[in-house]
């Protein structure tokens, strides 16, 4: 009888212990209470927001963002950047996340920029001196700060700035003559990595971007953002004969220490044409390739005359129709004003 009582008591204790451990939640991924869940790396909200915003490309496609593969670029677990595997054993590692290849696996446009930089001997001065992404992108701009942002370009969203490391040399006229209205990028970014003519029909049909758009090192574009003139980028798309361009403030990692010369922006033929209300053609299309005119282009959306392409088999051909171009200013960027264009069109005087 005493043996039976002992076995019964042990069984009760085991069941109580088991029920206790069953009540402890075992996280399958990141805790829902984690501040990382509000980061843009986790939500990828920026892409969805501008695609579905009024005037966005969804107005043409009528395809919800959730049905596109764009939303698969999403960091759902710390493991994706921080795991370190040795002899079949995984561990958490800060060093692993500092590997440049981890960032470039998702940030493909920056990978293309680095390749262009090596190809044309114009590698960003930071990369050329051995720096990696995490030397500038740290803490909040990678992991979030517990606040939900609709876009990385939200002016309150934490992001690195040149002045975090570089003091402004006020003895240089170029640093004072613009009276704080010109961003460092506008003079120090050498070129813009642009993705032209995303053929959305073919992208949907094939499930791949490869061969369905054209990436190239293009002009430097200028746009207004947060009270300053800064560098810009664009994305042109075609869907069922409809033509679309989105303009955005954008920092291409192609920084060079020698700054752009004043005459590259002031008194140019492009600025004069814009002042006169004429359209300018930033790129040509020859022998199946876009060729960027190596000039600075101030963005005035309705005065940009872009070429749009269709596909004939595997070949790109000029899309010929009279449909109007839909355009969108995204990421809180705004085209240059008439007053700004008038000033740029004035002859440059030393």
C-alpha positions in Angstrom: 0.0 0.0 0.0 2.8 2.4 0.9 4.4 1.7 -2.5 1.2 2.5 -4.3 0.8 5.8 -2.4 4.4 6.8 -3.3 3.8 6.0 -7.0 0.5 8.0 -6.9 2.2 11.0 -5.3 5.0 11.0 -7.8 2.5 10.8 -10.7 0.6 13.8 -9.4 3.9 15.8 -9.0 4.9 14.9 -12.6 1.5 16.0 -14.0 1.7 19.3 -12.1 5.2 19.9 -13.3 4.2 19.0 -16.9 1.2 21.4 -16.8 3.5 24.2 -15.6 5.9 23.8 -18.4 3.1 23.5 -21.0 1.9 27.0 -19.9 5.3 28.6 -20.7 5.1 29.9 -24.3 7.9 28.7 -26.6 8.5 31.4 -29.3 8.5 30.1 -32.8 10.0 33.3 -34.1 10.3 36.9 -32.9 8.0 37.7 -29.9 5.0 39.8 -30.8 6.1 42.2 -28.1 9.5 42.8 -29.7 10.1 46.4 -30.9 11.8 44.8 -34.0 8.3 44.0 -35.2 7.7 47.6 -36.0 11.0 48.0 -37.9 10.9 48.4 -41.7 13.1 45.4 -42.1 10.3 43.4 -40.5 7.3 45.1 -42.0 8.6 46.2 -45.4 5.9 48.7 -45.2 7.7 51.3 -47.3 7.2 49.3 -50.5 3.6 48.5 -49.8 2.7 52.0 -48.8 3.9 53.7 -52.0 2.7 51.0 -54.3 -0.8 51.1 -52.9 -0.9 54.9 -52.1 -3.4 57.0 -54.1 -1.7 57.5 -57.5 0.6 54.5 -57.0 1.3 51.7 -59.5 -1.6 49.6 -58.0 -4.0 52.1 -59.6 -2.9 50.6 -62.9 -2.4 46.9 -62.1 -5.3 46.5 -59.5 -3.1 43.8 -58.0 -2.9 43.9 -54.2 0.7 44.1 -52.8 0.1 40.9 -50.8 -0.2 39.0 -54.1 3.3 40.2 -55.3 6.6 38.6 -54.4 7.9 42.0 -53.2 6.6 41.3 -49.7 8.8 38.2 -49.4 11.8 40.6 -48.8 11.0 40.5 -45.1 13.2 39.8 -42.0 11.0 37.5 -39.9 13.7 36.3 -37.6 17.0 37.4 -36.0 18.5 34.2 -37.5 18.4 35.7 -41.0 21.2 38.1 -40.2 22.7 36.9 -37.0 23.0 33.1 -37.2 26.5 31.6 -37.2 26.9 27.9 -38.0 29.9 26.0 -37.0 30.1 22.2 -37.2 26.3 21.9 -37.5 25.8 24.0 -34.4 24.1 27.4 -34.6 24.8 30.4 -32.4 23.9 34.1 -32.3 26.6 36.3 -33.7 26.9 40.1 -34.1 29.9 39.5 -36.3 27.8 37.5 -38.8 25.4 40.4 -39.3 28.4 42.7 -40.2 29.2 40.5 -43.2 28.5 42.7 -46.2 27.0 39.7 -48.2 24.2 39.4 -45.6 23.0 42.9 -46.5 23.6 42.6 -50.3 21.6 39.4 -50.4 18.4 41.5 -50.1 19.6 45.0 -51.1 20.3 44.0 -54.7 20.5 47.6 -56.0 23.4 48.4 -53.7 25.1 45.2 -54.9 24.7 46.4 -58.5 26.1 49.8 -57.4 29.2 48.1 -56.0 29.7 46.2 -59.2 29.3 49.3 -61.3 31.8 51.1 -59.1 34.4 48.3 -59.5 33.7 48.2 -63.3 34.1 51.9 -63.9 36.7 52.6 -61.2 34.2 54.6 -59.2 33.8 52.5 -56.1 32.2 54.5 -53.2 35.0 56.0 -51.2 33.7 54.3 -48.0 33.7 50.8 -49.5 37.1 51.6 -51.2 38.5 52.2 -47.7 37.2 49.0 -46.2 34.0 50.2 -44.6 30.9 47.9 -44.6 27.2 48.7 -44.3 27.0 48.3 -40.5 29.7 51.0 -40.0 27.0 53.5 -40.8 23.8 51.6 -40.4 23.5 50.7 -36.8 21.0 50.1 -34.1 17.6 51.9 -34.7 17.8 52.1 -38.5 18.4 48.4 -38.7 16.4 47.1 -35.8 13.8 49.8 -35.4 13.0 52.0 -32.4 9.6 50.7 -31.5 7.8 53.2 -33.7 5.9 52.1 -36.8 7.0 54.0 -40.0 5.3 54.0 -43.3 8.6 54.7 -45.1 12.3 54.8 -44.5 12.2 58.4 -45.8 9.9 59.5 -43.0 11.8 62.4 -41.7 11.5 61.2 -38.1 12.8 57.7 -38.9 16.4 57.2 -37.6 18.9 57.2 -40.3 22.7 57.9 -40.7 23.9 61.3 -41.8 27.2 62.4 -43.2 27.6 64.8 -40.3 27.7 61.8 -37.9 31.3 61.5 -39.0 32.2 64.5 -41.1 32.4 68.0 -39.7 31.2 70.7 -42.2 34.1 72.8 -43.4 32.6 76.3 -43.4 35.8 77.7 -45.1 34.6 76.2 -48.4 32.3 78.5 -50.3 30.3 75.5 -51.6 29.4 74.6 -48.0 28.0 78.1 -47.3 26.7 79.6 -50.5 23.6 77.3 -50.5 22.7 78.4 -47.0 21.9 74.9 -45.7 19.5 74.1 -48.6 21.7 71.6 -50.4 22.3 68.1 -49.2 25.9 66.6 -49.2 24.6 63.9 -51.7 23.9 66.5 -54.4 27.6 67.2 -54.8 29.3 64.0 -53.7 27.2 61.2 -55.2 28.8 60.4 -58.6 26.1 58.4 -60.4 22.7 56.8 -59.7 22.0 53.1 -60.1 18.6 53.1 -61.9 16.3 50.3 -62.8 14.5 51.2 -66.0 11.4 49.9 -67.7 10.2 47.1 -65.4 8.0 45.1 -67.8 5.4 44.1 -65.3 3.5 41.8 -67.7 6.5 39.7 -68.3 7.5 39.8 -64.6 4.1 38.4 -63.6 4.2 35.8 -66.4 7.7 34.6 -65.7 8.0 35.2 -62.0 11.4 36.7 -62.3 12.9 40.2 -62.7 15.9 38.9 -64.6 15.6 40.0 -68.2 12.5 42.0 -67.6 14.1 45.3 -66.6 17.3 47.2 -67.4 19.7 48.3 -64.7 22.4 50.9 -65.4 24.6 53.5 -63.8 22.6 56.6 -64.8 22.5 60.4 -64.4 22.5 62.2 -61.1 18.9 63.4 -60.5 18.0 66.2 -58.1 14.8 66.5 -56.1 13.5 68.3 -53.0 13.3 66.4 -49.7 12.9 67.7 -46.2 13.8 71.3 -47.1 16.9 70.5 -49.1 17.9 69.6 -52.7 19.2 66.1 -52.7 19.9 63.2 -55.1 17.0 61.3 -56.5 16.2 58.1 -58.4 13.3 56.8 -60.5 11.6 53.6 -61.4 9.8 53.3 -64.8 7.3 50.5 -65.4 5.1 49.3 -68.2 1.9 47.2 -67.8 -0.5 46.4 -70.6 0.7 49.4 -72.6 0.3 51.8 -69.6 3.5 53.8 -68.8 4.4 54.8 -65.2 7.3 56.6 -63.5 8.0 57.0 -59.8 10.5 59.7 -58.5 12.0 59.4 -55.1 14.8 61.0 -53.0 17.5 58.3 -53.1 21.1 57.9 -51.9 23.2 55.8 -54.2 26.3 54.5 -52.5 28.7 56.1 -55.1 30.2 58.8 -53.0 33.4 60.4 -54.2 35.6 62.8 -52.2 36.0 65.3 -55.0 32.8 67.2 -55.2 30.8 68.0 -58.3 31.8 71.2 -60.0 29.3 74.1 -59.8 28.9 74.3 -63.6 27.6 70.7 -63.7 24.4 72.0 -62.2 24.3 75.7 -62.9 23.7 77.2 -66.3 23.4 73.8 -68.0 21.4 73.2 -71.2 19.0 71.0 -69.3 18.3 73.7 -66.7 17.7 76.3 -69.5 15.3 74.0 -71.3 13.3 73.3 -68.1 13.1 77.1 -67.5 11.7 77.6 -71.0 9.0 74.9 -70.3 10.6 72.4 -72.8 10.9 68.7 -72.2 14.3 67.1 -71.8 15.4 63.5 -72.8 17.6 62.1 -70.0 18.4 58.9 -71.8 18.7 57.4 -75.3 18.0 53.9 -76.4 20.4 52.4 -78.9 21.2 48.8 -79.9 19.0 47.4 -77.2 20.5 49.4 -74.4 19.6 52.5 -72.5 22.4 55.1 -72.7 22.3 57.8 -69.9 23.4 61.3 -70.8 26.1 62.0 -68.2 24.5 65.3 -67.0 22.7 66.4 -63.8 19.0 66.3 -64.3 16.7 68.4 -62.0 13.4 66.5 -61.6 10.4 68.4 -63.0 8.1 65.4 -63.4 5.9 66.5 -66.4 9.0 67.8 -68.3 10.9 64.5 -68.4 10.6 62.7 -71.7 11.2 59.1 -71.0 11.4 56.2 -73.5 9.3 53.2 -72.7 10.0 49.7 -74.0 8.0 46.6 -74.9 9.3 43.1 -75.5 9.4 41.3 -78.8 10.6 37.8 -77.8 13.8 38.4 -75.9 14.4 41.8 -77.6 13.5 45.2 -76.3 11.7 47.5 -78.7 10.4 51.0 -78.3 6.8 51.1 -77.0 4.8 53.2 -79.5 1.5 54.5 -78.2 0.1 57.9 -77.4 -1.0 57.0 -73.8 -0.1 59.6 -71.2 2.6 58.8 -68.7 1.4 58.3 -65.1 3.9 59.6 -62.6 4.2 59.6 -58.8 6.4 61.5 -56.4 7.2 59.0 -53.6 9.1 59.0 -50.3 8.1 62.6 -49.5 10.1 63.9 -52.5 8.9 66.9 -54.4 10.0 68.2 -57.8 12.1 71.3 -58.0 10.1 74.6 -58.0 10.0 77.1 -60.8 12.1 79.5 -58.7 14.8 76.8 -58.2 14.9 76.0 -61.9 15.2 79.7 -62.8 18.2 80.0 -60.5 19.8 76.9 -61.9 19.4 78.2 -65.4 21.4 81.4 -64.7 24.9 81.4 -66.1 27.5 80.2 -63.6 29.9 82.8 -62.5 32.9 82.0 -60.3 
